[in-house]
Amino acid sequence: MGSLLTLTVVGWVLAVNLAAAAFMTGLIWFVQVVHYPLLASVPNEISAGTSLQHQRLTGRVVGPVMAVEFATALHLVLSPPRGLGPWWPSAAFAFLAIALATTVFYSVPLHARMANGQDLVASKRLINSNWIRTAAWSSRTIVVVIMAARAR
């Protein structure tokens, strides 16, 4: 990828994209292994408030990173780094699309359901469906690391 001082615009975009993907991958693994199982064990009398607070606070952390990741991933699809064919950025973008679609169509509605009180079925579905996001972001990060290694 070159030294930091000689990176092209596309090189910087790739570096920022890799940082965002790696951040989201680490975060989603934490959520999958630690946070969602803990949410499932919150007592009923405080579960609605806990779920609402989770949504509000998580949005502050992931919203900006997801926006940067999406914008830089799209830029890489439209202007792939030298040394890469269009397949690599498209594959990375496809994994991001899977993660974001799962978030919008599964995770967000399940969190909304949990905001009404403890719902063990919703909690289990949230944990199970989150494996899709975990696999998608993990795969995406691997692809972006390969892109960074191969880019000129």
HELIX and SHEET records of a PDB file:
HELIX    1   1 LEU A    4  THR A    6  5                                   3    
HELIX    2   2 VAL A    9  PHE A   30  1                                  22    
HELIX    3   3 VAL A   31  HIS A   35  3                                   5    
HELIX    4   4 TYR A   36  ALA A   40  1                                   5    
HELIX    5   5 ASN A   44  LEU A   78  1                                  35    
HELIX    6   6 TRP A   87  THR A  102  1                                  16    
HELIX    7   7 THR A  103  SER A  107  3                                   5    
HELIX    8   8 VAL A  108  MET A  114  1                                   7    
HELIX    9   9 LEU A  120  ARG A  150  1                                  31    
END                                                                             
